[in-house]
Amino acid sequence: MSSQRFVLKRKAFIILLIVIFNLSGCGQSENINIDSDNLLSDKKLTETENKETDALPKPLEVSINTNAKDIYYNSEDDIDLFRSLHRCESDGKNIYLVHGEPDLYIMPIGTDEHNPANIDNPAGMDVCQITVDIYGRIHLLIVSQDNKEWFIYQLDESYQVDRAIDISAYIEQKRVPPWFLIDKDGTYYLQWPCERNGIIVDSEGVLKHRTTPESLGTVWIYEAAVGKDGEIYLVHGVSEEKEEIAKLDVKNGLIENVNPAIYFPGGEIFSLMSSGTDTNLLLFSPLSGVWACDTENGTLENRVPISGIGFSSDMEFWPFTFLPDGRLFLGGSTISKDNADDGGDEDFKLPLLKYIPVGK
C-alpha cells in the first residue's frame, strides 16, 4: 500500500511539473414626492428593471450523463492534447483546448477530433489560458509572444472576439497563470504557480486587488475554481497538517471561511477542482480519487476512490477537466508488450481518453 501511495504521489508531482513547464514563457438617490406622476415614473422604472433582469443570461444547464466511455486517441494534426492539461474547459457540448498557440481548438465531447476555432486574433498573440463562465461564455487569456501585452477576450457564439480587456499594466510575472477564473458577476481571478500570487480584476478591467498567500492569511493555495454557485473557492493550507476549502471574497481581496468549515488532512494533493452538479464543487486527487464537496452543508464525499477510476497499474493518467454533465475527463496511456508494428518486445504507449461519471 505504501509503495502505491509513493507512485501516486510521484504522479501528482509529475503533473505539477508538466503544468509549470508547459505554462512558462508564452451613488445616492434623491427623495421623491408621492404623486401620480412619480408613481407612473416608478412603474416605468420597475418595468425597465424587470426587462433588464430578464435580459441577463441564465446559468448553463446541462443534463447529467452517467455513461462511461473510453476513446483511443489518434491525433492526425500534430496537436499534443496533453499540452492542454490545466488549460481546457467545456460548455457541455465541446471541450475547448489551449496549446499556447494563436488559436483555440474545439473537440466535440466523446470524440478524438479537434479543429481550430479560427478566432480573429492579431499576429504575434497567443491563446494561453481559458475559462468558461457559469453562463457558458468563453473567456481567453491572450499574451503577445514577447510577453509584454496581455488581454482578456470574451468570445461570442461564433468564437469571435466580442470584447477585449487590456490587463498588461497589471502583469508582473511573465508566466501564464494556471488559474484563470471568472465568477458569476464577471470578476476575474488570476493566480500564478510559483509563489501563488494573484490579481483580482473586475468586469470593466480595473485592478481591484493583488493577493499573496500572506495577504490572504494562509500558508499556501493548492487549488482554485468557480463553484456551481458562481463564487470562487480555494483549497488552502491552514497549517502543514490541515487543508481547508474557503471562499475568495473578491470584493475585499480576502479569504472568507466556509461555515461549517470543510477540512482535508494535510498531505492530500489535488490536481483538479471544478463546479459540481448536485454539490457545489468536485475535486480530483491522484491519491484518493474524486471528492464531492457541499459547501452549504459542510459535507465531503469520496465519491469515486482512486481504485474506481478504471486505470490499472500499468497505465499512466492525467486529469483534464470536469465536464458540466458531471463526468471527469481524463487522458492516459496503456502500456503494451504486443507491438504489432515491428514484432518487438519494447513497450509502447497507446493514448486513451476516458469519461468517468461522478456527478448526480
C-alpha positions in Angstrom: 0.0 0.0 0.0 2.8 2.4 0.9 4.5 1.7 -2.5 1.2 2.5 -4.3 0.9 5.8 -2.4 4.5 6.6 -3.4 3.8 6.0 -7.0 0.6 8.1 -6.9 2.4 11.0 -5.1 5.1 10.8 -7.8 2.4 11.1 -10.5 1.0 14.2 -8.8 4.5 15.7 -8.7 4.9 15.0 -12.4 1.6 16.6 -13.1 2.7 19.7 -11.3 6.0 19.8 -13.2 4.1 19.5 -16.5 1.8 22.4 -15.7 4.7 24.6 -14.6 6.9 23.9 -17.6 4.2 24.0 -20.2 2.8 27.3 -18.9 6.1 29.1 -18.7 7.2 31.7 -21.3 4.3 32.1 -23.6 -24.5 56.6 -5.8 -27.1 58.3 -3.7 -30.7 58.9 -4.8 -33.0 61.9 -4.2 -36.2 61.7 -2.2 -39.3 61.5 -4.4 -42.6 63.1 -3.5 -45.5 60.7 -3.7 -47.7 61.9 -6.5 -49.4 60.4 -9.6 -46.6 61.5 -11.9 -43.9 59.9 -9.8 -45.9 56.7 -9.3 -46.1 56.5 -13.1 -42.4 57.1 -13.3 -41.7 54.5 -10.7 -43.9 52.0 -12.6 -42.0 52.6 -15.8 -38.7 52.3 -13.9 -39.8 49.0 -12.4 -40.8 47.6 -15.8 -37.4 48.7 -17.3 -35.6 47.0 -14.4 -37.6 43.8 -14.9 -36.8 43.8 -18.6 -33.1 44.3 -17.8 -33.2 41.4 -15.3 -35.0 39.2 -17.9 -32.2 40.1 -20.3 -29.5 38.7 -18.1 -28.0 35.4 -19.2 -29.2 32.3 -17.5 -26.7 29.8 -16.0 -25.7 27.0 -18.3 -27.9 23.9 -17.8 -26.6 20.5 -18.9 -28.2 17.2 -18.4 -26.3 14.7 -16.2 -24.5 12.0 -18.2 -23.9 8.7 -16.3 -22.3 6.9 -19.3 -18.7 5.9 -19.0 -16.8 6.0 -22.2 -13.2 5.1 -23.4 -11.8 6.5 -26.6 -8.5 5.6 -28.1 -6.9 8.9 -29.2 -5.4 9.2 -32.6 -4.3 12.7 -33.5 -3.9 13.5 -37.1 -3.0 17.1 -36.9 0.2 17.0 -34.8 -1.7 18.6 -31.8 -0.5 17.3 -28.5 -3.6 17.0 -26.4 -1.6 16.7 -23.2 -0.3 20.3 -23.6 -3.8 21.3 -22.6 -3.5 20.0 -19.1 -5.0 22.6 -16.7 -5.9 24.6 -19.9 -9.1 23.1 -21.1 -12.8 23.8 -20.4 -16.2 22.6 -21.5 -19.6 24.0 -22.1 -21.3 20.6 -22.1 -21.2 20.3 -25.9 -17.5 20.8 -26.7 -14.2 20.6 -24.9 -12.0 23.7 -25.6 -8.3 23.1 -25.8 -5.5 25.7 -25.3 -2.0 24.8 -26.5 -0.2 28.2 -26.3 -0.8 28.9 -30.0 -2.6 31.7 -31.8 -5.9 29.8 -32.0 -8.3 27.8 -29.8 -9.1 24.2 -30.6 -12.6 22.6 -30.3 -13.1 18.9 -29.6 -16.7 17.6 -29.5 -17.3 15.6 -26.4 -17.0 11.9 -27.0 -14.6 12.2 -30.0 -10.9 12.4 -30.6 -11.3 15.1 -33.3 -10.3 18.7 -32.7 -10.4 21.7 -35.1 -9.3 25.3 -34.8 -12.0 27.9 -33.8 -10.4 30.4 -36.2 -10.7 33.3 -33.7 -9.8 36.8 -35.0 -6.5 37.0 -33.1 -3.9 39.5 -34.3 -0.5 38.2 -35.4 2.0 37.7 -32.6 -0.7 37.0 -30.0 -1.1 33.5 -28.4 -4.0 31.9 -26.6 -2.6 30.9 -23.3 -5.5 30.2 -20.9 -9.2 29.7 -20.9 -12.2 29.8 -18.6 -15.9 29.3 -19.3 -18.3 31.3 -17.0 -21.4 29.8 -15.5 -23.4 31.2 -18.4 -21.4 29.2 -20.9 -19.4 32.1 -22.4 -15.8 31.6 -23.3 -13.1 33.9 -22.0 -9.5 33.6 -23.1 -6.2 34.9 -21.7 -4.1 36.3 -24.6 -0.4 37.2 -24.4 2.0 38.6 -27.0 4.9 36.4 -27.9 7.3 38.9 -26.2 5.2 38.7 -23.0 4.6 42.4 -23.0 0.9 42.6 -23.9 -1.8 40.8 -22.0 -5.5 40.8 -22.9 -8.7 39.0 -21.8 -11.0 38.2 -24.7 -14.7 37.3 -24.3 -15.9 35.4 -27.3 -19.3 35.4 -29.0 -21.2 32.3 -30.1 -19.2 32.3 -33.4 -15.9 32.2 -31.4 -15.0 35.8 -32.5 -13.9 38.5 -30.1 -16.9 40.2 -28.6 -14.9 42.2 -26.0 -11.2 42.7 -25.2 -9.7 43.9 -21.9 -6.1 45.1 -21.7 -4.5 43.9 -18.4 -0.9 44.4 -19.5 -0.2 47.0 -16.8 -1.2 44.5 -14.0 1.1 41.7 -15.0 4.3 41.4 -13.1 5.1 37.7 -13.7 5.9 36.8 -17.3 4.4 33.3 -16.9 0.9 32.2 -17.8 -1.2 31.6 -14.7 -2.6 28.0 -14.3 -5.6 29.5 -12.6 -7.7 31.9 -14.7 -11.3 32.2 -13.3 -14.4 34.3 -13.7 -17.2 34.5 -11.1 -20.9 35.0 -11.7 -20.5 38.8 -11.7 -17.7 38.9 -14.2 -14.8 39.4 -11.8 -11.6 37.7 -12.9 -9.1 35.9 -10.7 -5.6 35.0 -12.0 -3.1 33.1 -9.9 0.5 32.2 -10.7 2.2 28.9 -9.9 5.5 29.5 -8.1 4.6 31.9 -5.3 0.8 31.6 -5.6 0.4 35.4 -6.1 -2.7 36.6 -7.8 -4.7 39.5 -9.1 -8.4 40.3 -9.0 -9.8 42.3 -11.9 -13.4 43.5 -12.2 -15.6 43.1 -15.3 -14.5 46.5 -16.6 -10.8 45.6 -16.5 -10.0 47.6 -13.3 -7.4 46.0 -10.9 -9.1 45.6 -7.5 -6.6 43.6 -5.5 -3.2 41.9 -5.6 -3.1 38.8 -3.5 -0.4 36.6 -1.9 -0.8 33.7 0.5 0.3 36.1 3.2 -2.3 38.8 2.4 -5.0 36.1 2.3 -3.8 34.9 5.7 -2.9 31.4 4.6 0.1 29.1 4.3 -0.4 28.0 0.7 -3.0 27.8 -2.0 -3.3 24.4 -3.6 -6.3 24.7 -6.0 -8.9 27.3 -7.1 -12.2 27.0 -9.0 -15.6 28.5 -9.5 -18.3 26.6 -7.7 -21.8 25.8 -9.0 -23.0 28.9 -7.2 -20.7 31.1 -9.3 -18.4 32.0 -6.4 -14.6 31.4 -6.4 -13.3 28.8 -3.9 -9.7 27.9 -2.8 -8.2 24.9 -1.3 -5.6 26.4 1.1 -3.3 25.3 3.8 -4.4 26.3 7.3 -1.2 24.5 8.5 1.0 21.8 7.4 -1.4 19.3 8.9 -4.7 20.7 7.6 -6.1 22.0 4.3 -9.4 23.9 4.1 -11.9 24.8 1.4 -12.7 28.5 1.6 -14.4 31.2 -0.5 -12.5 34.1 -2.0 -14.0 37.4 -1.2 -13.2 39.2 -4.4 -14.7 42.5 -3.2 -12.2 42.8 -0.3 -9.4 40.5 -1.5 -9.7 38.2 1.5 -10.5 34.6 2.3 -14.0 34.1 3.6 -14.3 30.9 5.7 -17.0 28.5 4.7 -19.4 27.7 7.5 -19.4 25.0 8.5 -15.7 24.5 7.9 -14.5 21.9 5.5 -11.1 20.3 6.0 -8.8 17.8 4.3 -5.9 16.1 6.1 -2.5 17.6 5.4 -0.6 16.0 2.6 -3.6 15.5 0.4 -2.9 16.5 -3.2 -5.4 18.0 -5.6 -4.7 18.3 -9.3 -8.2 19.5 -10.4 -11.2 21.3 -8.9 -14.4 22.5 -10.7 -18.0 23.2 -10.2 -20.2 20.2 -9.4 -23.7 19.0 -10.4 -25.5 18.0 -7.2 -22.8 19.6 -5.0 -21.1 22.9 -5.3 -17.6 21.5 -6.1 -15.9 18.5 -7.4 -12.2 17.8 -6.7 -9.8 15.2 -8.0 -6.8 13.8 -6.0 -4.3 11.4 -7.6 -4.1 9.9 -4.0 -7.7 9.4 -3.1 -9.9 10.0 -6.2 -12.9 12.2 -6.8 -14.4 14.2 -3.9 -17.8 15.9 -3.9 -18.0 19.0 -1.7 -21.2 20.5 -0.4 -20.1 23.9 0.9 -23.6 24.8 2.2 -23.9 21.8 4.5 -20.2 21.3 5.1 -20.0 17.8 3.8 -17.5 15.8 1.8 -17.9 12.6 0.0 -15.2 10.5 -1.5 -17.5 9.7 -4.4 -15.1 7.7 -6.6 -12.0 6.3 -4.8 -8.8 6.1 -6.8 -9.3 2.4 -7.2 -12.5 3.1 -9.1 -11.1 5.4 -11.7 -10.5 2.5 -14.0 -6.8 2.8 -14.7 -4.8 -0.3 -13.9 -1.3 -0.3 -12.5 0.3 -0.4 -16.0 -1.4 2.9 -17.1 -0.4 6.5 -16.6 -3.2 9.1 -16.4 -3.7 12.9 -16.1 -6.9 14.8 -15.3 -8.1 17.3 -17.9 -11.3 18.8 -16.6 -14.7 18.0 -15.1 -17.5 18.3 -17.6 -20.8 20.2 -17.0 -22.6 16.8 -17.5 -20.9 15.5 -14.3 -18.2 13.4 -15.8 -14.4 13.5 -15.2 -12.4 13.7 -18.4 -9.0 12.0 -18.1 -6.3 11.3 -20.5 -4.0 8.3 -20.1 -1.9 5.7 -21.9 -1.8 2.0 -21.8 1.5 0.2 -21.9 1.6 -3.0 -24.0 4.3 -5.5 -24.9 2.4 -6.6 -28.1 3.8 -4.2 -30.6 2.3 -5.4 -33.8 4.1 -3.0 -36.0 7.7 -4.3 -35.5 7.1 -7.5 -33.6 9.5 -6.3 -30.9 9.2 -6.6 -27.1 9.7 -2.9 -26.4 6.9 -1.1 -24.5 4.8 1.4 -26.4 2.0 3.8 -25.2 -1.5 3.9 -26.6 -3.2 7.2 -25.7 -6.7 6.8 -24.1 -9.4 9.3 -23.3 -11.6 8.3 -20.5 -15.0 9.8 -19.4 -15.9 8.8 -15.8 -19.4 9.6 -14.4 -19.0 11.3 -11.0 -22.0 13.7 -10.9 -25.6 13.1 -9.8 
